[in-house]
Amino acid sequence: MCLAVPMRLESINGDVGIAELGGVKRKVGLTLIDDPKVGDYLLIHAGFAIQKVDEKEAKETLELLSKVVGRIDL
């Protein structure tokens, strides 16, 4: 099973960004989405941002995931 997780984009350096979720920061590739901006919520899969999502959708998804896998700090 594949899983894409919503994360908030904190910084951008060329085609790479730093995304954060629950205090965990990861490098993510930004080449698959158009016009990423700091503050965007992005679906991250295998180290790449694959889609933008709005904040409400991101938080709803994280709440559902936390019920399955345990606590996730929003």
HUZIUR-V737700 format. One record per helix or strand of 2 or more residues. SS is the DSSP state (A for helix, B for strand). FROM is the first residue (numbers start at 1). LEN is the number of residues. If there is no record, write none. Layout:
# HUZIUR-V737700
SS_FROM_LEN ; SS_FROM_LEN
This chain:
# HUZIUR-V737700
B_5_9 ; B_16_6 ; B_24_6 ; B_41_5 ; B_48_6 ; A_55_15
